[in-house]
Amino acid sequence: MMYRSATRFALSVSAVLSVLLAFPTPASADDEPDLTGIWRSFPGARSPWPGDSYTDEARTKIDAYQALIEGTGATPGGFCVGTGMPGSMLGSGGYPMEIIQRPEQITIIYEAHTELRRVYLDGREVDPNELIPTRNGFSTGRWDGDTLVVTTTSLKEAVDQRSAHSDEAEIVARYRLGADDDGNKLLIADLTLTDPRFYTAPVTVTKTWVAADPDMRMLPYECTEPDWEDYIDDLRRQADAGDAGD
């Protein structure tokens, strides 16, 4: 009796294993490239931002903003306001960034303004109506072989950065590892911004970073945004008062 039971158990296990092996095994975290570490901008390895594909709405809003700050020398960074996507990714004034990678999330910290981005890899689905638009938006990611594909939405409209966009912008960035001629480890990202309100066609640029020396560390950079918004509001009030007096 015990022999027959043991035999049936062995056959059952064998059958289950046969079914499981019939399906592909999900890639483990060990199969994915490790992007962890501090990265600094690779000199001269960024595509220029195309500024000739703005829509009429975009040009009107950008021109109005430029007229508002003309002669002041004011910038968001001067008021400790982070650039926001995609500028934080493409520029950041040459400051380094740090990537912390876990199976369910990748965290990106830009030293400039201590801008923080979380890329969720756990397949979560979030109702867009429940998200508050921000300068860096909401990012989810997935692995396509050796390439990390990150989609960013829920962006706040921004005309105060060189890569202006509306709140309907969607950014898809594809990150991959590489190496230069000297064998230095590179992180290369191809970024495509789609924004039918601000651009007549999708905009694609490439940004490259090089792995920092092992002894390099990130430094603190404290920032606040309200001062900048108050300053712009003051300029608008002054402009409106001037128009009313004419």
Contacts in CASP RR format, 6 or more apart in sequence:
PFRMAT RR
TARGET T0000
AUTHOR 0000-0000-0000
METHOD contacts of the structure
MODEL  1
MMYRSATRFALSVSAVLSVLLAFPTPASADDEPDLTGIWRSFPGARSPWP
GDSYTDEARTKIDAYQALIEGTGATPGGFCVGTGMPGSMLGSGGYPMEII
QRPEQITIIYEAHTELRRVYLDGREVDPNELIPTRNGFSTGRWDGDTLVV
TTTSLKEAVDQRSAHSDEAEIVARYRLGADDDGNKLLIADLTLTDPRFYT
APVTVTKTWVAADPDMRMLPYECTEPDWEDYIDDLRRQADAGDAGD
27 143 0 8 1.000
27 145 0 8 1.000
29 103 0 8 1.000
32 143 0 8 1.000
32 145 0 8 1.000
32 146 0 8 1.000
32 148 0 8 1.000
33 146 0 8 1.000
33 148 0 8 1.000
33 176 0 8 1.000
33 177 0 8 1.000
34 101 0 8 1.000
35 99 0 8 1.000
35 101 0 8 1.000
35 106 0 8 1.000
35 148 0 8 1.000
35 175 0 8 1.000
35 177 0 8 1.000
35 187 0 8 1.000
36 99 0 8 1.000
36 100 0 8 1.000
36 101 0 8 1.000
37 98 0 8 1.000
37 99 0 8 1.000
37 100 0 8 1.000
37 211 0 8 1.000
37 212 0 8 1.000
38 96 0 8 1.000
38 97 0 8 1.000
38 98 0 8 1.000
38 211 0 8 1.000
38 212 0 8 1.000
38 216 0 8 1.000
38 217 0 8 1.000
38 218 0 8 1.000
39 96 0 8 1.000
39 97 0 8 1.000
39 98 0 8 1.000
39 99 0 8 1.000
39 187 0 8 1.000
39 209 0 8 1.000
39 210 0 8 1.000
39 211 0 8 1.000
39 212 0 8 1.000
40 94 0 8 1.000
40 96 0 8 1.000
40 209 0 8 1.000
40 210 0 8 1.000
40 212 0 8 1.000
40 216 0 8 1.000
41 91 0 8 1.000
41 92 0 8 1.000
41 93 0 8 1.000
41 94 0 8 1.000
41 96 0 8 1.000
41 207 0 8 1.000
41 208 0 8 1.000
41 209 0 8 1.000
41 210 0 8 1.000
42 180 0 8 1.000
42 186 0 8 1.000
42 208 0 8 1.000
42 209 0 8 1.000
42 210 0 8 1.000
45 206 0 8 1.000
45 207 0 8 1.000
45 208 0 8 1.000
46 90 0 8 1.000
46 91 0 8 1.000
46 205 0 8 1.000
46 206 0 8 1.000
46 207 0 8 1.000
46 208 0 8 1.000
47 204 0 8 1.000
47 205 0 8 1.000
47 206 0 8 1.000
47 207 0 8 1.000
48 205 0 8 1.000
49 90 0 8 1.000
49 162 0 8 1.000
49 163 0 8 1.000
49 203 0 8 1.000
49 205 0 8 1.000
50 203 0 8 1.000
50 205 0 8 1.000
53 199 0 8 1.000
53 200 0 8 1.000
53 201 0 8 1.000
53 203 0 8 1.000
54 62 0 8 1.000
54 164 0 8 1.000
54 198 0 8 1.000
54 199 0 8 1.000
54 200 0 8 1.000
55 196 0 8 1.000
55 197 0 8 1.000
55 198 0 8 1.000
55 199 0 8 1.000
55 200 0 8 1.000
57 166 0 8 1.000
57 197 0 8 1.000
57 198 0 8 1.000
58 159 0 8 1.000
58 164 0 8 1.000
58 166 0 8 1.000
58 197 0 8 1.000
58 198 0 8 1.000
58 199 0 8 1.000
61 159 0 8 1.000
61 164 0 8 1.000
62 159 0 8 1.000
62 164 0 8 1.000
64 159 0 8 1.000
65 159 0 8 1.000
65 160 0 8 1.000
68 232 0 8 1.000
68 235 0 8 1.000
68 236 0 8 1.000
68 239 0 8 1.000
69 232 0 8 1.000
69 235 0 8 1.000
72 235 0 8 1.000
74 231 0 8 1.000
75 160 0 8 1.000
76 82 0 8 1.000
76 83 0 8 1.000
76 160 0 8 1.000
76 161 0 8 1.000
76 228 0 8 1.000
77 83 0 8 1.000
77 113 0 8 1.000
77 223 0 8 1.000
77 228 0 8 1.000
78 228 0 8 1.000
79 224 0 8 1.000
79 225 0 8 1.000
79 227 0 8 1.000
79 228 0 8 1.000
79 231 0 8 1.000
80 113 0 8 1.000
80 222 0 8 1.000
80 223 0 8 1.000
80 224 0 8 1.000
80 225 0 8 1.000
80 227 0 8 1.000
80 228 0 8 1.000
81 113 0 8 1.000
81 135 0 8 1.000
81 223 0 8 1.000
81 224 0 8 1.000
81 225 0 8 1.000
81 228 0 8 1.000
82 88 0 8 1.000
82 112 0 8 1.000
82 113 0 8 1.000
82 115 0 8 1.000
82 135 0 8 1.000
82 223 0 8 1.000
82 225 0 8 1.000
83 91 0 8 1.000
83 92 0 8 1.000
83 112 0 8 1.000
83 113 0 8 1.000
83 115 0 8 1.000
83 135 0 8 1.000
83 161 0 8 1.000
84 115 0 8 1.000
84 135 0 8 1.000
84 136 0 8 1.000
84 158 0 8 1.000
84 161 0 8 1.000
85 117 0 8 1.000
85 135 0 8 1.000
85 136 0 8 1.000
85 137 0 8 1.000
85 152 0 8 1.000
85 155 0 8 1.000
85 171 0 8 1.000
86 163 0 8 1.000
86 165 0 8 1.000
86 171 0 8 1.000
86 191 0 8 1.000
86 193 0 8 1.000
86 205 0 8 1.000
87 161 0 8 1.000
87 162 0 8 1.000
87 163 0 8 1.000
88 110 0 8 1.000
88 112 0 8 1.000
88 113 0 8 1.000
88 115 0 8 1.000
88 117 0 8 1.000
88 135 0 8 1.000
88 136 0 8 1.000
89 110 0 8 1.000
89 173 0 8 1.000
89 189 0 8 1.000
89 191 0 8 1.000
89 207 0 8 1.000
90 163 0 8 1.000
90 191 0 8 1.000
90 205 0 8 1.000
90 207 0 8 1.000
91 207 0 8 1.000
92 110 0 8 1.000
92 111 0 8 1.000
92 112 0 8 1.000
92 115 0 8 1.000
93 112 0 8 1.000
94 112 0 8 1.000
95 110 0 8 1.000
95 111 0 8 1.000
95 112 0 8 1.000
95 221 0 8 1.000
96 111 0 8 1.000
96 212 0 8 1.000
96 216 0 8 1.000
96 218 0 8 1.000
97 108 0 8 1.000
97 109 0 8 1.000
97 110 0 8 1.000
97 111 0 8 1.000
97 209 0 8 1.000
98 108 0 8 1.000
98 109 0 8 1.000
98 111 0 8 1.000
98 218 0 8 1.000
99 106 0 8 1.000
99 107 0 8 1.000
99 108 0 8 1.000
99 109 0 8 1.000
100 106 0 8 1.000
100 107 0 8 1.000
100 109 0 8 1.000
103 121 0 8 1.000
104 120 0 8 1.000
104 121 0 8 1.000
104 122 0 8 1.000
105 118 0 8 1.000
105 119 0 8 1.000
105 120 0 8 1.000
105 121 0 8 1.000
105 122 0 8 1.000
106 118 0 8 1.000
106 119 0 8 1.000
106 121 0 8 1.000
106 141 0 8 1.000
106 148 0 8 1.000
107 116 0 8 1.000
107 117 0 8 1.000
107 118 0 8 1.000
107 119 0 8 1.000
108 116 0 8 1.000
108 117 0 8 1.000
108 118 0 8 1.000
108 119 0 8 1.000
109 115 0 8 1.000
109 116 0 8 1.000
109 117 0 8 1.000
109 218 0 8 1.000
110 116 0 8 1.000
110 117 0 8 1.000
111 218 0 8 1.000
111 219 0 8 1.000
111 221 0 8 1.000
112 221 0 8 1.000
113 221 0 8 1.000
113 223 0 8 1.000
114 220 0 8 1.000
114 221 0 8 1.000
114 222 0 8 1.000
114 223 0 8 1.000
115 136 0 8 1.000
116 136 0 8 1.000
117 136 0 8 1.000
117 139 0 8 1.000
118 139 0 8 1.000
119 139 0 8 1.000
119 140 0 8 1.000
119 141 0 8 1.000
119 148 0 8 1.000
119 150 0 8 1.000
120 139 0 8 1.000
120 140 0 8 1.000
120 141 0 8 1.000
121 140 0 8 1.000
121 141 0 8 1.000
121 142 0 8 1.000
121 143 0 8 1.000
123 140 0 8 1.000
123 142 0 8 1.000
124 140 0 8 1.000
126 138 0 8 1.000
128 153 0 8 1.000
128 154 0 8 1.000
131 137 0 8 1.000
131 138 0 8 1.000
131 153 0 8 1.000
131 154 0 8 1.000
132 154 0 8 1.000
133 154 0 8 1.000
133 155 0 8 1.000
133 156 0 8 1.000
133 157 0 8 1.000
133 167 0 8 1.000
134 154 0 8 1.000
134 155 0 8 1.000
134 156 0 8 1.000
135 155 0 8 1.000
135 156 0 8 1.000
135 158 0 8 1.000
136 152 0 8 1.000
136 155 0 8 1.000
137 152 0 8 1.000
137 153 0 8 1.000
137 154 0 8 1.000
137 155 0 8 1.000
137 156 0 8 1.000
138 152 0 8 1.000
138 153 0 8 1.000
138 154 0 8 1.000
139 150 0 8 1.000
139 151 0 8 1.000
139 152 0 8 1.000
140 150 0 8 1.000
140 151 0 8 1.000
141 148 0 8 1.000
141 149 0 8 1.000
141 150 0 8 1.000
141 151 0 8 1.000
142 148 0 8 1.000
142 149 0 8 1.000
143 149 0 8 1.000
144 174 0 8 1.000
146 176 0 8 1.000
146 177 0 8 1.000
147 174 0 8 1.000
147 175 0 8 1.000
147 176 0 8 1.000
148 174 0 8 1.000
148 175 0 8 1.000
148 176 0 8 1.000
149 172 0 8 1.000
149 173 0 8 1.000
149 174 0 8 1.000
149 175 0 8 1.000
150 171 0 8 1.000
150 172 0 8 1.000
150 173 0 8 1.000
150 174 0 8 1.000
150 175 0 8 1.000
151 170 0 8 1.000
151 171 0 8 1.000
151 172 0 8 1.000
152 170 0 8 1.000
152 171 0 8 1.000
152 172 0 8 1.000
152 173 0 8 1.000
153 169 0 8 1.000
153 170 0 8 1.000
153 171 0 8 1.000
155 165 0 8 1.000
155 167 0 8 1.000
155 169 0 8 1.000
155 171 0 8 1.000
156 167 0 8 1.000
157 165 0 8 1.000
157 166 0 8 1.000
157 167 0 8 1.000
158 164 0 8 1.000
158 165 0 8 1.000
163 193 0 8 1.000
163 203 0 8 1.000
164 198 0 8 1.000
165 193 0 8 1.000
165 195 0 8 1.000
165 198 0 8 1.000
165 199 0 8 1.000
166 195 0 8 1.000
166 197 0 8 1.000
166 198 0 8 1.000
168 195 0 8 1.000
168 196 0 8 1.000
168 197 0 8 1.000
169 193 0 8 1.000
169 194 0 8 1.000
169 195 0 8 1.000
169 198 0 8 1.000
170 193 0 8 1.000
170 194 0 8 1.000
170 195 0 8 1.000
171 191 0 8 1.000
171 192 0 8 1.000
171 193 0 8 1.000
171 194 0 8 1.000
172 191 0 8 1.000
172 192 0 8 1.000
172 194 0 8 1.000
173 189 0 8 1.000
173 190 0 8 1.000
173 191 0 8 1.000
173 192 0 8 1.000
174 189 0 8 1.000
174 190 0 8 1.000
174 191 0 8 1.000
175 187 0 8 1.000
175 188 0 8 1.000
175 189 0 8 1.000
176 187 0 8 1.000
176 188 0 8 1.000
176 189 0 8 1.000
177 185 0 8 1.000
177 186 0 8 1.000
177 187 0 8 1.000
177 188 0 8 1.000
178 185 0 8 1.000
178 186 0 8 1.000
178 187 0 8 1.000
178 188 0 8 1.000
179 185 0 8 1.000
179 186 0 8 1.000
180 186 0 8 1.000
180 210 0 8 1.000
184 210 0 8 1.000
184 211 0 8 1.000
185 210 0 8 1.000
185 211 0 8 1.000
186 208 0 8 1.000
186 209 0 8 1.000
186 210 0 8 1.000
186 211 0 8 1.000
187 208 0 8 1.000
187 209 0 8 1.000
187 210 0 8 1.000
187 211 0 8 1.000
188 206 0 8 1.000
188 207 0 8 1.000
188 208 0 8 1.000
188 209 0 8 1.000
189 206 0 8 1.000
189 207 0 8 1.000
189 208 0 8 1.000
190 204 0 8 1.000
190 205 0 8 1.000
190 206 0 8 1.000
191 204 0 8 1.000
191 205 0 8 1.000
191 206 0 8 1.000
191 207 0 8 1.000
192 202 0 8 1.000
192 203 0 8 1.000
192 204 0 8 1.000
193 199 0 8 1.000
193 202 0 8 1.000
193 203 0 8 1.000
193 204 0 8 1.000
194 202 0 8 1.000
194 203 0 8 1.000
195 203 0 8 1.000
END
